[in-house]
Amino acid sequence: MLLFLSFFISLSLSASAQSNTDTAASDADPIEGTASTEGPQATPEAMRPEQDADRLTFDPADIGLPALPRPMMSAEDFSQTVTLIDSRLADLEAEAERADAADDGPREGLADGLDEDPDAERAGADAGKAPADEAARTGRIERLRSLRATVQRRALLKQRLGRLEDDLAEHREQLTAIEQNDDDADSAKGLGIEPPYTVSQLDRQQAELGLTEAAEAVAETRLETATRRLSASEKALAAAVRARRAARDRLTAASDEGRPEAEREALAQSLELARLQELLARQQAAAAEDALTLARQEDRLSEARQELLQARVEFLESRAQLSPEMLEQRLEELDDAERRMRDQIDTLLGQAGETESALFQAQRRLADARQNRADDAGPETGPETDRAALAEWVAARQSELDAINSAVDSLTVAIADIDQMRRRWQQRFELMQSPDTEHAAEQLREIINAATTARAGKDEIEGRLNALRTMQLTQARRLREPDLGQDLREALEARTAAQELAERHGRELLETRDALIALLVSMRHQLQQHVDNEPLSLQLLEAQEALVDWWDAELIVINDQSITAGELVTALAMFALVLIVVPLIRLGAGRALRRRRVKDRNTQAGDLRLVLSAIAGNTSQLFVLIAAFYVAMVFSGLASPTVRSWLWTALVIAFYAQLGLWANAAMVDYFNRRRTRQEMRDPSTVTGYGVLMFFIRIGIWISVLVSLLTYFEYPVAGLIGALGVGSLAVAFAVQNILGDVFSSMAIILDKPFRVGDFIKAGDTLGTIELIGVKTTRIRSLSGEQVVISNSDLLNSRVHNFKHFSERRITFGIRVVYWTSPEQIEHIPQMIRKAIERQPRTRFDRAHFARLGESSLEFDVVYYVLTPDYGVYMDIQQAVNRELHRRFQESGIAFAYPTQAVIVHGGPHPIQAWADAR
């Protein structure tokens, strides 16, 4: 439907353009009586562009063309017009030569006598007017030359049109002679062939019929081109009429206002140029009309010739003869062609051996050059140039070998086609001598299949030849490079010669394949005359062939671009397929996701499935339509490169918008479900979800917009900078509030603590009661409620005591210096036993760490396997009591800060202490 809509729109635009052109042409028709030189030659009724060429509202003598023939219809009129134009051109060119010859003298006299000549001011004005006269003269000469060329073109078009009319009448007479007379002698006048009629004549007429069908398509294309050119010339004519009227009005206003003579003369020259331009535009419009008439006549002639050839073929099909002598002659021609091709194959195979040897030598030289790259001692670019030439020679030799192999393959296939043609000619002879009606249907089926296979092979051959032609064009462009070295040029020429060899034999194969196809088509027509009741298989085969022909038939032509039935059907099928498949996928996905959601209602494993469900339910139908139209136009081949670029742009825009919709839907679904679950577990943590969703929506669409602009290479840096500067004022005004808001979102997303957690933030120690948008409330140990802004809370170091599973306990023990070494060795074991006796503990280490100032110090580390602070204190108390008891039993004394005074000559302090005990 969209394709038909575009077709009707194009027709409407064409009709509108034609209407505007007609309106513009009608506006140019009325008599213009405001200027004294305008005459009442025009008529008010609308006329054809050919007649518009003679509807001048001014006297041709005003532009130097008196006695201009109007209308110009005969050859004498065109000849007289060309003579007038040549005479006017000769006068203008002579005037220009005189002006150039007299240009230097007056200027020198003016320069020398400027101070003494009383008329110096007038002379200066004349000197300033000379460039304007020169420009006007040049403009008149250019327009007159274009006018002469246009008139000559019209004369040639008239001559061709007359010859086409004669040819059309002759074709119709021949067709009438064939259709109305059964006598061979009378019908021979329409055939242009004298009896007896041969099969070769029948084949020739069928070949001409095929060429005429192709020429008819070309004639239709020329008709469309001529129509567009006529429309453009009519628009140019309307513009020229408006320009001439404007020039006339300016001259009239200058005359009425009494402006200076120099200005009025310049305006008069502009008016003359405008009149010449209008006359030229009218002649060009008439030439375009003649060209359109000629294109229509060529189209009629092509149709008449096609009808005539069709009648000739039908006439000859029942009268053509194939004698044994003719068969023998044709078989001899095929044998000669086969012998010639076999001789060519033998020659090519001999050349292949030489080429392989040359290729091996070239590859060896290239390998030696690469190996000796470090030893090159020539100019800086010399070795590289030599290696490039050697590489090109290797490629040239390889191309020669490939071309020889391709030529051998082409000739081999051509020999197979000749062998098939030999068999088909013998079969055709037997058919024409004694028709076998029993096996005619089977033979016809075989011929149809063979023709289909041959046409497919022909398409493949043409594809290879087109690719080879592209390579030749590339080589030709390289050969035109001026700085190409001699060795490189010779190598490229060798490659070009090899490609021409492959192309020549490919063309030979193509000609043989065309002859085979023509023979099969002729035999098909003859067999169809003997098949009265076609079997079902043959009917299906013919239906398939008719479907293939219809598939490639042109249905619509828009802007000189044809639309075949196959392309249109493919486009509609792809469009419908996308429109059907996408909703089915969405429906199936939605049902499957809903079933899974019901099964996993109370679990979190369905997050991805629910997001996909949200995405499936938020696919825009506009995006689906654009995607379907793009797929239809691209896969069917209907879209030109420009249209394909437009469609891709629209698809990209729609896709980015759809991505935004999907991301927004997924985000809403995700946060809504998370908020629902959080409300059941922790109602206070959902406070910032609304603000968070708002900012995420904005971020999604800004990301989509920036990504889209980046894809189209739009300079987004300036746009982002402008938005940033505009947002700065707002950001500075509410920076504290926004800081707290973003901090609340950070708390929600990062979850450093939750309601009920016991934390320490700075000097504040307590339990979280509420996390708000701007502040967080903490119940301290002393009982009061502490309110802290979210920004201050996140900027401080937060200790969360709820999220640890065990406590690491570190403490030290100090004993006196006079503790014996044996006791020191037993102290770590005592500590370990004291700790391991306690439940929910894990001993880590106990070491004699250091020699203190007044004691021996031991470091102890162990873990309490519970975060409960009360349990920890109970365990630590039991450990201390156990250590105290064991130390007393072992005679180990705990140290306390003491100082000893040493008196020289007295007993050792430790010995004194021991004696005291």
ZAMARGU-4260 file (C-alpha; in steps of 0.2 Angstrom, whole numbers, plus 5000, padded with zeros to 4 digits):
<rodrens>
0) 5000/5000/5000 | 5014/5012/5004 | 5022/5008/4987 | 5005/5012/4978 | 5004/5028/4989
5) 5021/5034/4983 | 5016/5030/4965 | 5000/5041/4966 | 5010/5055/4975 | 5022/5055/4961
10) 5008/5056/4948 | 5000/5070/4958 | 5017/5080/4958 | 5019/5077/4940 | 5001/5083/4937
15) 5004/5098/4948 | 5020/5103/4939 | 5011/5101/4922 | 4997/5113/4929 | 5010/5125/4935
20) 5019/5125/4918 | 5003/5128/4909 | 4998/5142/4920 | 5015/5150/4918 | 5013/5148/4899
25) 4996/5156/4899 | 5002/5170/4909 | 5015/5174/4896 | 5002/5174/4882 | 4992/5191/4884
30) 4997/5206/4874 | 5009/5218/4882 | 5005/5235/4877 | 5015/5245/4889 | 5030/5246/4879
35) 5030/5255/4862 | 5039/5241/4853 | 5027/5227/4859 | 5015/5222/4845 | 4998/5213/4846
40) 5004/5197/4838 | 4999/5186/4852 | 4982/5177/4853 | 4973/5174/4870 | 4970/5155/4867
45) 4981/5142/4874 | 4993/5134/4861 | 5005/5120/4860 | 5024/5124/4864 | 5028/5122/4846
50) 5016/5136/4842 | 5022/5146/4857 | 5038/5147/4848 | 5030/5159/4836 | 5020/5169/4848
55) 5031/5184/4851 | 5024/5200/4859 | 5038/5210/4851 | 5044/5213/4834 | 5059/5202/4829
60) 5067/5217/4820 | 5070/5224/4838 | 5083/5210/4841 | 5091/5211/4823 | 5080/5197/4815
65) 5068/5205/4803 | 5057/5194/4792 | 5059/5180/4805 | 5048/5165/4798 | 5033/5162/4808
70) 5028/5148/4810 | 5044/5138/4806 | 5037/5122/4799 | 5046/5118/4783 | 5065/5115/4779
75) 5065/5132/4770 | 5059/5141/4785 | 5072/5134/4796 | 5085/5138/4783 | 5080/5156/4781
80) 5080/5157/4800 | 5098/5151/4801 | 5103/5163/4787 | 5096/5177/4797 | 5105/5172/4813
85) 5121/5170/4804 | 5119/5187/4796 | 5116/5195/4813 | 5130/5186/4821 | 5142/5192/4807
90) 5136/5210/4811 | 5139/5208/4830 | 5156/5200/4827 | 5161/5214/4815 | 5156/5227/4827
95) 5165/5218/4841 | 5181/5218/4830 | 5179/5237/4826 | 5177/5241/4845 | 5193/5231/4849
100) 5203/5240/4836 | 5197/5257/4841 | 5198/5253/4860 | 5216/5259/4863 | 5217/5275/4852
105) 5203/5285/4860 | 5209/5280/4878 | 5226/5287/4874 | 5220/5303/4867 | 5208/5305/4882
110) 5222/5302/4894 | 5234/5315/4885 | 5221/5329/4883 | 5211/5326/4899 | 5216/5343/4906
115) 5214/5353/4890 | 5199/5345/4881 | 5182/5354/4886 | 5173/5338/4882 | 5183/5327/4894
120) 5169/5323/4905 | 5158/5316/4891 | 5173/5307/4884 | 5175/5299/4901 | 5157/5294/4902
125) 5159/5286/4885 | 5174/5276/4890 | 5165/5270/4905 | 5151/5264/4895 | 5162/5253/4884
130) 5163/5238/4895 | 5144/5238/4897 | 5142/5238/4878 | 5155/5224/4877 | 5146/5213/4889
135) 5129/5216/4881 | 5137/5212/4864 | 5144/5196/4871 | 5128/5191/4878 | 5119/5194/4862
140) 5132/5183/4852 | 5130/5169/4865 | 5112/5169/4864 | 5111/5169/4845 | 5123/5155/4844
145) 5112/5145/4855 | 5097/5150/4845 | 5105/5144/4829 | 5110/5127/4837 | 5092/5125/4843
150) 5084/5129/4826 | 5096/5117/4817 | 5091/5104/4830 | 5073/5107/4826 | 5076/5105/4808
155) 5084/5088/4811 | 5070/5083/4822 | 5058/5087/4809 | 5067/5077/4796 | 5068/5062/4807
160) 5050/5063/4811 | 5046/5063/4793 | 5056/5048/4790 | 5048/5039/4805 | 5031/5043/4798
165) 5036/5035/4781 | 5043/5020/4790 | 5027/5018/4800 | 5016/5019/4785 | 5027/5006/4776
170) 5026/4994/4791 | 5007/4995/4792 | 5006/4992/4773 | 5017/4976/4775 | 5007/4970/4790
175) 4991/4973/4780 | 4998/4963/4765 | 5003/4948/4777 | 4986/4948/4786 | 4974/4950/4771
180) 4982/4939/4758 | 4984/4921/4759 | 4993/4920/4742 | 5012/4918/4745 | 5016/4929/4730
185) 5005/4943/4738 | 5012/4940/4756 | 5029/4941/4750 | 5027/4959/4748 | 5024/4961/4767
190) 5038/4949/4771 | 5051/4956/4760 | 5057/4938/4756 | 5054/4928/4740 | 5049/4910/4742
195) 5054/4896/4745 | 5056/4900/4764 | 5069/4893/4774 | 5072/4889/4792 | 5086/4902/4792
200) 5074/4916/4787 | 5062/4910/4801 | 5076/4911/4814 | 5082/4928/4808 | 5064/4935/4809
205) 5063/4928/4827 | 5079/4936/4832 | 5074/4952/4825 | 5058/4951/4835 | 5068/4948/4851
210) 5078/4964/4847 | 5063/4974/4843 | 5055/4969/4860 | 5071/4976/4869 | 5071/4992/4858
215) 5053/4995/4863 | 5058/4996/4881 | 5072/5008/4876 | 5059/5019/4866 | 5048/5020/4882
220) 5062/5026/4892 | 5066/5039/4879 | 5048/5044/4879 | 5049/5047/4898 | 5065/5057/4896
225) 5058/5068/4883 | 5043/5072/4894 | 5054/5077/4908 | 5064/5088/4896 | 5048/5096/4889
230) 5043/5101/4907 | 5059/5108/4911 | 5060/5119/4895 | 5042/5125/4898 | 5048/5131/4915
235) 5063/5139/4908 | 5051/5148/4895 | 5040/5154/4909 | 5055/5161/4918 | 5062/5170/4902
240) 5045/5178/4899 | 5044/5185/4917 | 5062/5191/4915 | 5058/5200/4899 | 5042/5208/4906
245) 5053/5214/4921 | 5066/5222/4909 | 5052/5230/4899 | 5044/5238/4915 | 5061/5244/4921
250) 5064/5253/4904 | 5046/5260/4904 | 5049/5267/4922 | 5065/5275/4918 | 5058/5283/4903
255) 5043/5290/4913 | 5055/5296/4926 | 5067/5305/4914 | 5082/5296/4920 | 5099/5298/4911
260) 5101/5292/4893 | 5115/5281/4898 | 5104/5272/4911 | 5090/5270/4898 | 5102/5264/4885
265) 5108/5250/4897 | 5090/5245/4901 | 5086/5244/4883 | 5101/5233/4880 | 5095/5222/4895
270) 5078/5221/4887 | 5085/5216/4870 | 5095/5202/4879 | 5079/5197/4888 | 5069/5196/4871
275) 5083/5185/4864 | 5082/5174/4879 | 5063/5172/4877 | 5065/5168/4859 | 5078/5155/4863
280) 5067/5148/4877 | 5053/5147/4865 | 5063/5138/4852 | 5070/5126/4865 | 5052/5122/4871
285) 5047/5119/4853 | 5062/5108/4851 | 5058/5098/4866 | 5040/5096/4860 | 5047/5090/4843
290) 5058/5078/4853 | 5043/5071/4863 | 5033/5069/4847 | 5048/5060/4839 | 5050/5048/4854
295) 5031/5044/4853 | 5033/5041/4835 | 5048/5029/4838 | 5037/5020/4851 | 5023/5018/4839
300) 5036/5012/4825 | 5043/5000/4838 | 5026/4993/4841 | 5022/4992/4823 | 5038/4983/4819
305) 5035/4971/4833 | 5018/4967/4826 | 5025/4965/4808 | 5039/4953/4814 | 5026/4943/4824
310) 5015/4942/4809 | 5031/4937/4798 | 5036/4923/4811 | 5018/4916/4811 | 5018/4916/4793
315) 5035/4908/4791 | 5032/4895/4805 | 5020/4885/4794 | 5030/4887/4777 | 5048/4886/4782
320) 5058/4872/4775 | 5073/4863/4781 | 5081/4853/4767 | 5095/4840/4769 | 5106/4851/4760
325) 5103/4865/4772 | 5105/4854/4786 | 5121/4848/4779 | 5127/4865/4777 | 5123/4870/4794
330) 5131/4855/4802 | 5147/4859/4792 | 5147/4877/4799 | 5146/4870/4816 | 5160/4857/4813
335) 5171/4871/4806 | 5167/4882/4822 | 5171/4867/4833 | 5188/4863/4823 | 5192/4882/4825
340) 5189/4882/4844 | 5199/4866/4846 | 5214/4873/4837 | 5212/4888/4848 | 5212/4877/4863
345) 5228/4868/4857 | 5236/4885/4855 | 5231/4891/4872 | 5237/4876/4880 | 5254/4878/4872
350) 5255/4896/4878 | 5250/4890/4896 | 5266/4881/4897 | 5276/4896/4892 | 5266/4907/4904
355) 5269/4895/4919 | 5288/4895/4915 | 5288/4914/4915 | 5277/4915/4931 | 5290/4904/4940
360) 5304/4915/4934 | 5295/4931/4939 | 5291/4923/4956 | 5309/4918/4958 | 5316/4936/4954
365) 5304/4943/4966 | 5309/4932/4980 | 5327/4936/4977 | 5324/4954/4977 | 5315/4953/4994
370) 5329/4942/5001 | 5342/4955/4996 | 5333/4970/5002 | 5346/4974/5015 | 5359/4974/5001
375) 5351/4987/4990 | 5363/5001/4986 | 5354/5011/4974 | 5343/5027/4977 | 5332/5027/4992
380) 5316/5023/4981 | 5325/5013/4968 | 5324/4996/4976 | 5306/4998/4982 | 5301/5003/4964
385) 5310/4988/4957 | 5301/4976/4969 | 5285/4984/4965 | 5288/4981/4946 | 5293/4963/4950
390) 5277/4960/4960 | 5267/4968/4946 | 5275/4956/4934 | 5271/4941/4945 | 5253/4947/4945
395) 5253/4950/4926 | 5260/4932/4923 | 5247/4925/4935 | 5233/4935/4925 | 5240/4928/4909
400) 5239/4911/4916 | 5221/4914/4923 | 5216/4921/4906 | 5222/4906/4897 | 5213/4894/4908
405) 5197/4905/4907 | 5198/4905/4888 | 5201/4886/4888 | 5186/4884/4899 | 5175/4896/4888
410) 5180/4887/4872 | 5176/4870/4880 | 5159/4875/4885 | 5156/4883/4868 | 5161/4866/4860
415) 5148/4858/4871 | 5135/4871/4866 | 5140/4867/4847 | 5138/4848/4850 | 5121/4852/4858
420) 5116/4863/4843 | 5122/4849/4831 | 5110/4837/4840 | 5096/4850/4840 | 5097/4853/4822
425) 5096/4835/4818 | 5081/4834/4830 | 5073/4849/4821 | 5076/4841/4804 | 5067/4825/4809
430) 5053/4835/4817 | 5050/4845/4801 | 5052/4829/4790 | 5040/4818/4800 | 5032/4826/4815
435) 5030/4814/4829 | 5015/4819/4838 | 5016/4806/4851 | 5032/4812/4858 | 5030/4830/4854
440) 5025/4835/4872 | 5040/4826/4879 | 5051/4834/4867 | 5044/4851/4870 | 5047/4849/4889
445) 5065/4844/4885 | 5067/4860/4875 | 5059/4871/4888 | 5071/4864/4901 | 5086/4866/4890
450) 5081/4884/4886 | 5079/4888/4904 | 5096/4880/4908 | 5104/4889/4893 | 5097/4906/4899
455) 5104/4904/4917 | 5121/4900/4910 | 5120/4915/4899 | 5117/4926/4914 | 5132/4918/4923
460) 5143/4922/4908 | 5137/4940/4907 | 5140/4942/4925 | 5158/4936/4923 | 5161/4947/4908
465) 5154/4962/4918 | 5166/4958/4932 | 5181/4956/4919 | 5176/4973/4912 | 5177/4981/4929
470) 5194/4975/4931 | 5199/4982/4914 | 5192/4999/4918 | 5203/4998/4934 | 5218/4994/4924
475) 5215/5008/4912 | 5214/5021/4926 | 5230/5015/4933 | 5238/5016/4915 | 5233/5034/4914
480) 5243/5039/4929 | 5257/5051/4923 | 5270/5045/4936 | 5269/5027/4932 | 5286/5019/4928
485) 5290/5010/4912 | 5291/4992/4920 | 5275/4995/4929 | 5267/5001/4913 | 5273/4986/4903
490) 5267/4974/4917 | 5250/4983/4918 | 5248/4982/4899 | 5252/4963/4899 | 5238/4961/4912
495) 5226/4971/4901 | 5231/4960/4886 | 5227/4945/4896 | 5210/4951/4902 | 5206/4956/4884
500) 5210/4938/4879 | 5198/4931/4892 | 5185/4944/4887 | 5187/4939/4868 | 5184/4921/4871
505) 5170/4925/4884 | 5161/4935/4870 | 5164/4920/4859 | 5155/4909/4871 | 5141/4921/4874
510) 5138/4922/4855 | 5137/4903/4854 | 5126/4902/4869 | 5114/4915/4861 | 5114/4905/4845
515) 5109/4889/4855 | 5095/4899/4864 | 5088/4905/4848 | 5088/4888/4841 | 5079/4881/4856
520) 5066/4895/4855 | 5063/4891/4837 | 5061/4873/4840 | 5049/4877/4854 | 5038/4887/4843
525) 5038/4873/4830 | 5034/4859/4843 | 5020/4869/4851 | 5011/4868/4834 | 5011/4849/4836
530) 5005/4848/4854 | 4986/4848/4855 | 4983/4843/4872 | 4997/4847/4884 | 5000/4836/4899
535) 4999/4842/4916 | 5018/4842/4918 | 5021/4852/4903 | 5007/4865/4908 | 5016/4866/4925
540) 5032/4869/4916 | 5025/4883/4905 | 5016/4890/4920 | 5033/4891/4929 | 5041/4899/4914
545) 5027/4912/4912 | 5029/4915/4931 | 5047/4919/4928 | 5043/4931/4914 | 5030/4939/4924
550) 5042/4940/4939 | 5054/4950/4928 | 5041/4961/4920 | 5040/4980/4923 | 5024/4986/4931
555) 5028/5004/4937 | 5041/5017/4932 | 5044/5031/4944 | 5057/5044/4940 | 5065/5033/4927
560) 5067/5018/4939 | 5057/5003/4934 | 5048/4992/4947 | 5046/4974/4942 | 5033/4962/4948
565) 5046/4952/4957 | 5052/4967/4967 | 5035/4973/4971 | 5029/4956/4977 | 5046/4953/4987
570) 5043/4970/4995 | 5025/4967/5000 | 5030/4949/5006 | 5044/4956/5017 | 5033/4970/5024
575) 5019/4958/5029 | 5032/4945/5036 | 5039/4958/5048 | 5022/4965/5053 | 5016/4947/5056
580) 5032/4939/5064 | 5036/4953/5076 | 5018/4953/5085 | 5019/4934/5086 | 5036/4935/5094
585) 5030/4948/5106 | 5014/4938/5110 | 5023/4921/5113 | 5037/4930/5124 | 5024/4939/5134
590) 5014/4922/5138 | 5030/4913/5142 | 5036/4927/5153 | 5019/4928/5162 | 5019/4909/5166
595) 5036/4910/5173 | 5032/4925/5183 | 5017/4916/5191 | 5029/4901/5195 | 5042/4912/5203
600) 5031/4925/5211 | 5040/4926/5228 | 5058/4924/5221 | 5070/4936/5214 | 5076/4925/5200
605) 5063/4932/5189 | 5070/4949/5187 | 5077/4947/5170 | 5061/4938/5164 | 5051/4953/5170
610) 5062/4965/5162 | 5060/4956/5145 | 5042/4956/5148 | 5042/4975/5150 | 5052/4977/5135
615) 5041/4965/5125 | 5026/4975/5130 | 5033/4992/5126 | 5039/4990/5108 | 5032/5004/5097
620) 5022/5000/5082 | 5029/5015/5073 | 5047/5007/5075 | 5040/4990/5068 | 5032/4999/5053
625) 5048/5008/5049 | 5059/4992/5051 | 5047/4983/5040 | 5047/4996/5027 | 5066/4997/5027
630) 5068/4978/5026 | 5055/4977/5012 | 5063/4991/5001 | 5081/4985/5004 | 5078/4966/5001
635) 5067/4969/4986 | 5080/4980/4978 | 5067/4994/4976 | 5077/5007/4986 | 5089/5018/4976
640) 5105/5022/4986 | 5097/5039/4990 | 5081/5032/4996 | 5091/5018/5006 | 5101/5031/5015
645) 5085/5041/5020 | 5076/5025/5026 | 5092/5020/5036 | 5092/5037/5044 | 5074/5035/5049
650) 5077/5017/5055 | 5091/5023/5066 | 5081/5037/5074 | 5067/5025/5077 | 5079/5012/5084
655) 5087/5024/5096 | 5069/5030/5102 | 5064/5012/5104 | 5080/5009/5115 | 5075/5024/5126
660) 5057/5016/5128 | 5064/4999/5132 | 5077/5006/5144 | 5064/5017/5153 | 5051/5002/5154
665) 5065/4990/5161 | 5070/5003/5174 | 5052/5007/5180 | 5049/4988/5181 | 5065/4984/5190
670) 5063/4998/5203 | 5045/4996/5206 | 5048/4978/5211 | 5063/4982/5221 | 5053/4995/5230
675) 5040/4983/5234 | 5052/4970/5241 | 5061/4984/5251 | 5044/4990/5258 | 5041/4972/5265
680) 5059/4971/5273 | 5064/4989/5276 | 5051/5002/5273 | 5062/5017/5277 | 5074/5013/5263
685) 5062/5016/5249 | 5061/5035/5252 | 5073/5040/5238 | 5066/5028/5224 | 5055/5041/5216
690) 5069/5054/5215 | 5081/5041/5209 | 5068/5035/5195 | 5066/5053/5189 | 5084/5056/5187
695) 5087/5039/5179 | 5073/5044/5166 | 5082/5060/5162 | 5099/5051/5161 | 5091/5038/5149
700) 5084/5050/5137 | 5099/5062/5137 | 5110/5047/5133 | 5099/5042/5119 | 5099/5059/5112
705) 5118/5061/5113 | 5121/5044/5106 | 5110/5048/5091 | 5118/5064/5088 | 5135/5056/5090
710) 5130/5042/5077 | 5126/5056/5064 | 5143/5064/5068 | 5134/5080/5075 | 5146/5090/5086
715) 5138/5086/5103 | 5152/5095/5113 | 5145/5112/5110 | 5127/5106/5114 | 5133/5097/5130
720) 5143/5113/5135 | 5128/5124/5132 | 5117/5113/5143 | 5130/5112/5156 | 5132/5131/5157
725) 5114/5133/5158 | 5113/5120/5172 | 5127/5128/5182 | 5116/5142/5190 | 5103/5130/5196
730) 5116/5118/5202 | 5125/5131/5212 | 5109/5138/5219 | 5103/5121/5226 | 5120/5112/5228
735) 5118/5108/5246 | 5100/5100/5243 | 5106/5091/5227 | 5121/5085/5237 | 5110/5077/5250
740) 5098/5070/5237 | 5112/5062/5227 | 5120/5056/5244 | 5103/5047/5248 | 5103/5039/5231
745) 5121/5033/5234 | 5116/5026/5251 | 5101/5017/5242 | 5112/5010/5229 | 5128/5007/5238
750) 5120/5001/5255 | 5134/5006/5267 | 5121/5004/5281 | 5103/5000/5283 | 5090/5004/5296
755) 5094/4995/5312 | 5112/4994/5309 | 5124/5000/5324 | 5136/5012/5316 | 5149/5025/5322
760) 5151/5040/5311 | 5163/5053/5318 | 5159/5055/5336 | 5142/5049/5334 | 5138/5031/5340
765) 5121/5023/5338 | 5108/5014/5329 | 5100/5019/5312 | 5082/5024/5313 | 5078/5032/5296
770) 5086/5036/5280 | 5078/5051/5272 | 5080/5061/5256 | 5091/5074/5264 | 5095/5068/5282
775) 5098/5051/5291 | 5092/5049/5310 | 5103/5040/5322 | 5098/5034/5340 | 5113/5036/5350
780) 5118/5026/5365 | 5114/5039/5377 | 5096/5039/5371 | 5094/5055/5361 | 5091/5056/5342
785) 5105/5063/5331 | 5100/5070/5314 | 5115/5071/5301 | 5114/5076/5283 | 5117/5063/5270
790) 5132/5072/5263 | 5140/5074/5280 | 5137/5056/5284 | 5145/5049/5268 | 5160/5061/5270
795) 5164/5054/5287 | 5171/5037/5291 | 5157/5026/5295 | 5160/5010/5305 | 5146/4998/5303
800) 5146/4985/5318 | 5132/4975/5312 | 5140/4967/5297 | 5155/4958/5305 | 5153/4939/5310
805) 5168/4938/5323 | 5179/4950/5334 | 5197/4950/5333 | 5204/4953/5351 | 5221/4959/5354
810) 5228/4962/5372 | 5245/4962/5381 | 5252/4954/5397 | 5267/4961/5406 | 5277/4951/5419
815) 5292/4956/5430 | 5310/4956/5424 | 5316/4943/5436 | 5304/4930/5429 | 5314/4914/5425
820) 5318/4908/5407 | 5308/4892/5410 | 5293/4902/5416 | 5294/4913/5401 | 5294/4898/5389
825) 5278/4892/5398 | 5268/4908/5397 | 5262/4907/5379 | 5256/4889/5382 | 5247/4895/5397
830) 5239/4909/5387 | 5234/4897/5373 | 5226/4884/5385 | 5217/4898/5394 | 5209/4904/5378
835) 5205/4888/5370 | 5196/4882/5386 | 5183/4896/5382 | 5168/4892/5370 | 5166/4901/5353
840) 5184/4906/5352 | 5199/4903/5340 | 5216/4906/5346 | 5228/4915/5334 | 5245/4918/5343
845) 5254/4923/5359 | 5272/4929/5358 | 5285/4936/5370 | 5285/4953/5360 | 5297/4965/5368
850) 5308/4970/5383 | 5299/4985/5391 | 5306/4998/5402 | 5300/4990/5418 | 5292/4973/5412
855) 5293/4959/5399 | 5278/4961/5387 | 5268/4947/5378 | 5256/4950/5364 | 5240/4940/5362
860) 5228/4938/5348 | 5212/4928/5347 | 5195/4928/5339 | 5178/4928/5347 | 5166/4919/5335
865) 5151/4930/5338 | 5148/4949/5335 | 5139/4950/5352 | 5149/4962/5363 | 5142/4955/5379
870) 5148/4938/5374 | 5165/4945/5370 | 5167/4953/5388 | 5162/4937/5396 | 5175/4927/5387
875) 5188/4940/5390 | 5184/4940/5409 | 5186/4921/5409 | 5202/4922/5400 | 5209/4935/5412
880) 5203/4925/5428 | 5211/4909/5421 | 5228/4918/5417 | 5228/4925/5435 | 5225/4908/5443
885) 5239/4900/5432 | 5252/4913/5435 | 5249/4912/5454 | 5251/4893/5453 | 5267/4895/5443
890) 5274/4909/5454 | 5274/4922/5439 | 5271/4940/5445 | 5262/4953/5434 | 5273/4968/5432
895) 5268/4986/5437 | 5277/5002/5434 | 5293/5002/5445 | 5310/5010/5446 | 5325/5002/5453
900) 5340/5012/5461 | 5357/5004/5459 | 5370/5007/5472 | 5387/5004/5466 | 5395/4991/5477
905) 5379/4984/5484 | 5371/4968/5479 | 5362/4965/5462 | 5344/4971/5462 | 5338/4954/5457
910) 5348/4945/5470 | 5342/4957/5483 | 5324/4954/5478 | 5327/4935/5479 | 5335/4936/5496
915) 5321/4947/5502 | 5308/4933/5496
</rodrens>
